[in-house]
Amino acid sequence: MARPTTPLIDREVTVKTALDIIDNEGLDAISMRRLADRLGVASASLYHHFHNKDEVLLAVCGLIFREIPCPDERNERWADFIARAVYSSREIMLQHPNALPLMARFPPRQVIPHIYERFGNVLLKRGVPMDMITVIISAFDALVIGSATLKLDRGEPSSSGSDMQPSGSLADWERTNTRSEDEVFRLSCRALGDGIAAYIASSTAGSGRSDLL
Protein backbone atom coordinates (compact mmCIF):
# COMPACT_ATOMS: atom_id res chain seq x y z
CA MET A 1 0.00 0.00 0.00
CA ALA A 2 1.37 3.40 -0.98
CA ARG A 3 2.11 5.89 1.80
CA PRO A 4 -0.30 8.85 1.97
CA THR A 5 0.95 12.01 0.28
CA THR A 6 -0.27 14.06 3.26
CA PRO A 7 1.23 12.97 6.61
CA LEU A 8 -1.38 11.67 9.05
CA ILE A 9 0.50 13.23 11.95
CA ASP A 10 1.31 16.92 12.25
CA ARG A 11 4.11 17.51 14.75
CA GLU A 12 2.74 20.81 16.04
CA VAL A 13 -0.77 19.38 16.48
CA THR A 14 0.72 16.39 18.28
CA VAL A 15 2.63 18.56 20.77
CA LYS A 16 -0.42 20.77 21.42
CA THR A 17 -2.52 17.65 21.98
CA ALA A 18 0.05 16.30 24.43
CA LEU A 19 -0.05 19.58 26.36
CA ASP A 20 -3.83 19.47 26.41
CA ILE A 21 -3.75 15.97 27.92
CA ILE A 22 -1.25 17.10 30.57
CA ASP A 23 -3.23 20.26 31.38
CA ASN A 24 -6.54 18.44 31.76
CA GLU A 25 -5.62 14.96 32.94
CA GLY A 26 -2.23 15.34 34.60
CA LEU A 27 1.34 14.47 33.74
CA ASP A 28 0.87 10.78 34.58
CA ALA A 29 -1.87 10.52 31.96
CA ILE A 30 0.40 11.18 29.01
CA SER A 31 1.71 8.16 27.10
CA MET A 32 2.40 7.42 23.48
CA ARG A 33 -0.69 5.19 23.36
CA ARG A 34 -2.93 7.83 24.98
CA LEU A 35 -1.60 10.48 22.62
CA ALA A 36 -2.14 8.25 19.59
CA ASP A 37 -5.72 7.56 20.69
CA ARG A 38 -6.44 11.28 20.90
CA LEU A 39 -4.96 11.84 17.45
CA GLY A 40 -6.77 8.85 15.95
CA VAL A 41 -3.60 7.15 14.74
CA ALA A 42 -1.65 4.03 15.59
CA SER A 43 0.85 4.55 18.40
CA ALA A 44 3.60 3.11 16.21
CA SER A 45 3.07 6.01 13.81
CA LEU A 46 4.18 8.49 16.46
CA TYR A 47 7.64 6.97 16.51
CA HIS A 48 8.19 8.18 12.96
CA HIS A 49 8.09 11.72 14.38
CA PHE A 50 9.33 11.31 17.97
CA HIS A 51 11.93 8.84 19.23
CA ASN A 52 10.15 8.36 22.55
CA LYS A 53 7.86 10.00 25.10
CA ASP A 54 10.69 12.14 26.48
CA GLU A 55 11.06 13.80 23.10
CA VAL A 56 7.34 14.62 23.16
CA LEU A 57 7.65 16.06 26.67
CA LEU A 58 10.67 18.09 25.62
CA ALA A 59 8.62 19.55 22.77
CA VAL A 60 5.79 20.33 25.21
CA CYS A 61 8.24 22.33 27.33
CA GLY A 62 9.34 24.25 24.26
CA LEU A 63 5.72 25.02 23.39
CA ILE A 64 5.10 26.44 26.87
CA PHE A 65 8.30 28.46 26.93
CA ARG A 66 7.50 30.02 23.57
CA GLU A 67 4.27 31.40 25.07
CA ILE A 68 6.35 33.74 27.24
CA PRO A 69 6.26 37.28 25.82
CA CYS A 70 9.58 39.05 25.44
CA PRO A 71 9.71 42.40 27.28
CA ASP A 72 10.39 45.55 25.30
CA GLU A 73 14.16 45.58 25.22
CA ARG A 74 14.28 48.99 23.51
CA ASN A 75 12.75 51.18 26.19
CA GLU A 76 13.45 49.50 29.51
CA ARG A 77 16.43 49.58 31.81
CA TRP A 78 18.03 46.15 31.70
CA ALA A 79 17.18 45.62 35.41
CA ASP A 80 13.51 46.31 34.57
CA PHE A 81 13.82 44.02 31.56
CA ILE A 82 14.93 41.17 33.85
CA ALA A 83 12.19 41.84 36.41
CA ARG A 84 9.45 41.88 33.78
CA ALA A 85 10.78 38.73 32.09
CA VAL A 86 10.81 36.84 35.41
CA TYR A 87 7.26 37.89 36.22
CA SER A 88 5.79 37.02 32.81
CA SER A 89 7.65 33.69 32.72
CA ARG A 90 6.13 32.56 36.00
CA GLU A 91 2.67 33.67 34.88
CA ILE A 92 2.89 31.41 31.84
CA MET A 93 4.17 28.46 33.86
CA LEU A 94 1.33 28.81 36.35
CA GLN A 95 -1.12 28.44 33.47
CA HIS A 96 0.20 24.89 33.05
CA PRO A 97 0.59 23.63 36.63
CA ASN A 98 0.55 19.94 35.69
CA ALA A 99 3.52 20.50 33.41
CA LEU A 100 5.63 22.31 36.01
CA PRO A 101 7.71 19.22 36.96
CA LEU A 102 8.90 19.13 33.36
CA MET A 103 10.47 22.59 33.76
CA ALA A 104 12.93 21.19 36.30
CA ARG A 105 13.49 18.01 34.31
CA PHE A 106 14.15 19.90 31.07
CA PRO A 107 15.86 23.20 32.01
CA PRO A 108 14.58 26.09 29.88
CA ARG A 109 18.02 27.12 28.70
CA GLN A 110 18.46 23.66 27.15
CA VAL A 111 15.02 23.63 25.54
CA ILE A 112 15.07 27.14 24.05
CA PRO A 113 18.77 28.10 23.93
CA HIS A 114 18.18 30.62 21.13
CA ILE A 115 15.86 32.66 23.34
CA TYR A 116 18.36 32.63 26.19
CA GLU A 117 21.08 33.70 23.76
CA ARG A 118 18.92 36.60 22.66
CA PHE A 119 18.29 37.49 26.30
CA GLY A 120 22.02 37.39 27.06
CA ASN A 121 22.91 39.44 23.99
CA VAL A 122 20.45 42.15 25.02
CA LEU A 123 22.18 42.35 28.41
CA LEU A 124 25.62 42.45 26.79
CA LYS A 125 24.54 45.33 24.56
CA ARG A 126 23.40 47.18 27.67
CA GLY A 127 26.87 46.87 29.14
CA VAL A 128 26.38 43.92 31.49
CA PRO A 129 29.74 42.15 31.97
CA MET A 130 29.95 38.82 30.18
CA ASP A 131 30.88 36.96 33.37
CA MET A 132 27.53 38.02 34.90
CA ILE A 133 25.29 36.60 32.15
CA THR A 134 25.28 33.03 33.48
CA VAL A 135 24.77 34.36 37.02
CA ILE A 136 21.69 36.28 35.86
CA ILE A 137 20.30 33.34 33.89
CA SER A 138 20.77 30.95 36.82
CA ALA A 139 19.08 33.37 39.23
CA PHE A 140 16.30 33.91 36.68
CA ASP A 141 15.56 30.18 36.37
CA ALA A 142 15.76 29.59 40.12
CA LEU A 143 13.32 32.40 40.94
CA VAL A 144 10.84 31.52 38.19
CA ILE A 145 10.70 27.75 38.66
CA GLY A 146 11.19 27.81 42.43
CA SER A 147 8.51 30.41 43.10
CA ALA A 148 6.03 28.75 40.74
CA THR A 149 6.56 25.39 42.45
CA LEU A 150 6.18 26.96 45.90
CA LYS A 151 3.00 28.78 44.90
CA LEU A 152 1.41 25.58 43.60
CA ASP A 153 2.49 23.59 46.65
CA ARG A 154 0.93 26.16 48.95
CA GLY A 155 -2.30 25.87 47.02
CA GLU A 156 -2.51 22.12 47.61
CA PRO A 157 -4.18 20.77 50.77
CA SER A 158 -1.81 19.33 53.35
CA SER A 159 -1.39 15.55 53.11
CA SER A 160 -1.60 15.36 56.90
CA GLY A 161 -4.96 17.11 56.91
CA SER A 162 -3.72 20.09 58.90
CA ASP A 163 -1.97 23.17 57.58
CA MET A 164 1.15 24.23 59.44
CA GLN A 165 0.82 27.80 60.64
CA PRO A 166 3.80 30.01 61.47
CA SER A 167 4.38 30.98 65.07
CA GLY A 168 6.52 33.40 67.01
CA SER A 169 8.36 36.06 65.05
CA LEU A 170 7.42 34.46 61.72
CA ALA A 171 3.74 34.90 62.54
CA ASP A 172 4.33 38.53 63.57
CA TRP A 173 6.16 39.28 60.34
CA GLU A 174 3.41 37.72 58.24
CA ARG A 175 0.73 39.72 60.03
CA THR A 176 2.52 43.00 59.31
CA ASN A 177 2.85 42.21 55.61
CA THR A 178 -0.29 43.52 53.93
CA ARG A 179 0.91 42.77 50.40
CA SER A 180 -0.71 40.11 48.26
CA GLU A 181 1.28 37.12 47.02
CA ASP A 182 1.43 38.75 43.60
CA GLU A 183 2.79 42.00 45.05
CA VAL A 184 5.41 40.07 47.02
CA PHE A 185 6.54 38.29 43.88
CA ARG A 186 6.70 41.55 41.94
CA LEU A 187 8.98 42.90 44.66
CA SER A 188 11.11 39.75 44.39
CA CYS A 189 11.45 40.30 40.64
CA ARG A 190 12.44 43.90 41.24
CA ALA A 191 14.92 42.87 43.92
CA LEU A 192 16.58 40.44 41.52
CA GLY A 193 17.05 43.01 38.77
CA ASP A 194 18.01 45.92 41.01
CA GLY A 195 20.18 43.77 43.26
CA ILE A 196 22.28 42.50 40.36
CA ALA A 197 22.48 46.02 38.92
CA ALA A 198 23.70 47.36 42.28
CA TYR A 199 26.29 44.60 42.55
CA ILE A 200 27.62 45.28 39.06
CA ALA A 201 27.66 49.02 39.67
CA SER A 202 29.68 48.58 42.88
CA SER A 203 32.06 46.17 41.16
CA THR A 204 32.72 48.60 38.31
CA ALA A 205 32.68 51.82 40.35
CA GLY A 206 36.38 52.32 39.84
CA SER A 207 36.12 51.96 36.09
CA GLY A 208 34.16 55.18 35.60
CA ARG A 209 31.50 53.41 33.52
CA SER A 210 27.98 54.87 33.60
CA ASP A 211 26.30 52.69 30.97
CA LEU A 212 25.20 49.83 33.19
CA LEU A 213 21.87 51.21 34.32
C-alpha positions in Angstrom: 0.0 0.0 0.0 1.4 3.4 -1.0 2.1 5.9 1.8 -0.3 8.9 2.0 1.0 12.0 0.3 -0.3 14.1 3.3 1.2 13.0 6.6 -1.4 11.7 9.0 0.5 13.2 11.9 1.3 16.9 12.2 4.1 17.5 14.7 2.7 20.8 16.0 -0.8 19.4 16.5 0.7 16.4 18.3 2.6 18.6 20.8 -0.4 20.8 21.4 -2.5 17.7 22.0 0.1 16.3 24.4 0.0 19.6 26.4 -3.8 19.5 26.4 -3.7 16.0 27.9 -1.3 17.1 30.6 -3.2 20.3 31.4 -6.5 18.4 31.8 -5.6 15.0 32.9 -2.2 15.3 34.6 1.3 14.5 33.7 0.9 10.8 34.6 -1.9 10.5 32.0 0.4 11.2 29.0 1.7 8.2 27.1 2.4 7.4 23.5 -0.7 5.2 23.4 -2.9 7.8 25.0 -1.6 10.5 22.6 -2.1 8.3 19.6 -5.7 7.6 20.7 -6.4 11.3 20.9 -5.0 11.8 17.5 -6.8 8.9 16.0 -3.6 7.1 14.7 -1.7 4.0 15.6 0.8 4.6 18.4 3.6 3.1 16.2 3.1 6.0 13.8 4.2 8.5 16.5 7.6 7.0 16.5 8.2 8.2 13.0 8.1 11.7 14.4 9.3 11.3 18.0 11.9 8.8 19.2 10.1 8.4 22.5 7.9 10.0 25.1 10.7 12.1 26.5 11.1 13.8 23.1 7.3 14.6 23.2 7.6 16.1 26.7 10.7 18.1 25.6 8.6 19.5 22.8 5.8 20.3 25.2 8.2 22.3 27.3 9.3 24.2 24.3 5.7 25.0 23.4 5.1 26.4 26.9 8.3 28.5 26.9 7.5 30.0 23.6 4.3 31.4 25.1 6.3 33.7 27.2 6.3 37.3 25.8 9.6 39.0 25.4 9.7 42.4 27.3 10.4 45.6 25.3 14.2 45.6 25.2 14.3 49.0 23.5 12.7 51.2 26.2 13.4 49.5 29.5 16.4 49.6 31.8 18.0 46.2 31.7 17.2 45.6 35.4 13.5 46.3 34.6 13.8 44.0 31.6 14.9 41.2 33.8 12.2 41.8 36.4 9.4 41.9 33.8 10.8 38.7 32.1 10.8 36.8 35.4 7.3 37.9 36.2 5.8 37.0 32.8 7.7 33.7 32.7 6.1 32.6 36.0 2.7 33.7 34.9 2.9 31.4 31.8 4.2 28.5 33.9 1.3 28.8 36.4 -1.1 28.4 33.5 0.2 24.9 33.0 0.6 23.6 36.6 0.5 19.9 35.7 3.5 20.5 33.4 5.6 22.3 36.0 7.7 19.2 37.0 8.9 19.1 33.4 10.5 22.6 33.8 12.9 21.2 36.3 13.5 18.0 34.3 14.2 19.9 31.1 15.9 23.2 32.0 14.6 26.1 29.9 18.0 27.1 28.7 18.5 23.7 27.2 15.0 23.6 25.5 15.1 27.1 24.0 18.8 28.1 23.9 18.2 30.6 21.1 15.9 32.7 23.3 18.4 32.6 26.2 21.1 33.7 23.8 18.9 36.6 22.7 18.3 37.5 26.3 22.0 37.4 27.1 22.9 39.4 24.0 20.4 42.1 25.0 22.2 42.4 28.4 25.6 42.5 26.8 24.5 45.3 24.6 23.4 47.2 27.7 26.9 46.9 29.1 26.4 43.9 31.5 29.7 42.1 32.0 29.9 38.8 30.2 30.9 37.0 33.4 27.5 38.0 34.9 25.3 36.6 32.1 25.3 33.0 33.5 24.8 34.4 37.0 21.7 36.3 35.9 20.3 33.3 33.9 20.8 31.0 36.8 19.1 33.4 39.2 16.3 33.9 36.7 15.6 30.2 36.4 15.8 29.6 40.1 13.3 32.4 40.9 10.8 31.5 38.2 10.7 27.7 38.7 11.2 27.8 42.4 8.5 30.4 43.1 6.0 28.7 40.7 6.6 25.4 42.5 6.2 27.0 45.9 3.0 28.8 44.9 1.4 25.6 43.6 2.5 23.6 46.7 0.9 26.2 48.9 -2.3 25.9 47.0 -2.5 22.1 47.6 -4.2 20.8 50.8 -1.8 19.3 53.3 -1.4 15.6 53.1 -1.6 15.4 56.9 -5.0 17.1 56.9 -3.7 20.1 58.9 -2.0 23.2 57.6 1.1 24.2 59.4 0.8 27.8 60.6 3.8 30.0 61.5 4.4 31.0 65.1 6.5 33.4 67.0 8.4 36.1 65.0 7.4 34.5 61.7 3.7 34.9 62.5 4.3 38.5 63.6 6.2 39.3 60.3 3.4 37.7 58.2 0.7 39.7 60.0 2.5 43.0 59.3 2.9 42.2 55.6 -0.3 43.5 53.9 0.9 42.8 50.4 -0.7 40.1 48.3 1.3 37.1 47.0 1.4 38.7 43.6 2.8 42.0 45.0 5.4 40.1 47.0 6.5 38.3 43.9 6.7 41.5 41.9 9.0 42.9 44.7 11.1 39.8 44.4 11.4 40.3 40.6 12.4 43.9 41.2 14.9 42.9 43.9 16.6 40.4 41.5 17.1 43.0 38.8 18.0 45.9 41.0 20.2 43.8 43.3 22.3 42.5 40.4 22.5 46.0 38.9 23.7 47.4 42.3 26.3 44.6 42.5 27.6 45.3 39.1 27.7 49.0 39.7 29.7 48.6 42.9 32.1 46.2 41.2 32.7 48.6 38.3 32.7 51.8 40.4 36.4 52.3 39.8 36.1 52.0 36.1 34.2 55.2 35.6 31.5 53.4 33.5 28.0 54.9 33.6 26.3 52.7 31.0 25.2 49.8 33.2 21.9 51.2 34.3 
